[in-house]
Amino acid sequence: MTQAPNPNQETNILGKFTSVLGLLGAALFFAGWIYRWSYFYFFQLEVNTLDLPAQSFLIVPLQIFLGDGWAICKTAIAFFIAVIAIQATLWLIKIISDTVVTASQLLLSRIISATQRRRSWIAKQLKSLAEFSSGQLRSVDFLRSLVNEIVIVSWVLIVIFWLARWQGIADARRDAGQNSTLPVVALITPEEKFAVGRKLDDVFADPSLKGYRIIGDRGLFEDLRGREDSDISSNPKQPRVWRLLLERGGWIYLFRALPPNAKSNEIPSVLAIQQSEKGHIIIRSPEVSKTTSP
């Protein structure tokens, strides 16, 4: 007769499986948060202010680890290095702990021998402390498992952090340039609450700035004014393309893509526009239109 499965064994397996899923979920959320943080930080935005849904942080890691062939290879190499680093760290900790335990035991044994025949109160207290410490050293083996788990988790988090950070910055640099995956945008909104932008009936006229005030760098505003429209025909070597970064929490984030010859440390300025109560129109497109601007 076949023996019935042990309920305790099944419960133990289920408990371990649940623990693994919990750790995996925490690791994926951590990776997603680091990716989003580094991605939006490139555009000088704080991820905590964007009100992104929590479940989105669990989907992003799929792009980090399994986005393409290079991402898979990079992940495999990183975790292989992490395994070597974990083994080296555990080996080093074992050598150090063994050395400390041996030296401590030798010192305590000498203290016990020196105070064995002395009857003074100080000698008795030193002997009691030495015997207590000697007994405590026997529990070092029980602590090693905890240290091992801390080392493993620490190295895994380090690898996840750098993989997510590198991928976030790489994707942000790509999306800020000419090979961006973000949509080209046309935003049409009422002019009463909009200090910049081109008039649809007269693109050469600047909107009136009467009633508006400024605090901060006026040059940022001057660099923007007069360049609010996309233009790839006037100067093909310096095309001007506006893209939609994010639309979240009542705000629309736009930026002008970097030119092909942009420096490696150059970052685009982001324009945050509060959605108008009178409504607005957003046209998205994967590419710039071929229509010539008037």
Helices and strands as residue ranges (DSSP letters): H 7-42, G 47-49, H 56-66, H 69-114, H 121-137, H 140-176, E 184-188, H 218-224, E 242-248, E 251-256, E 270-274, E 281-285
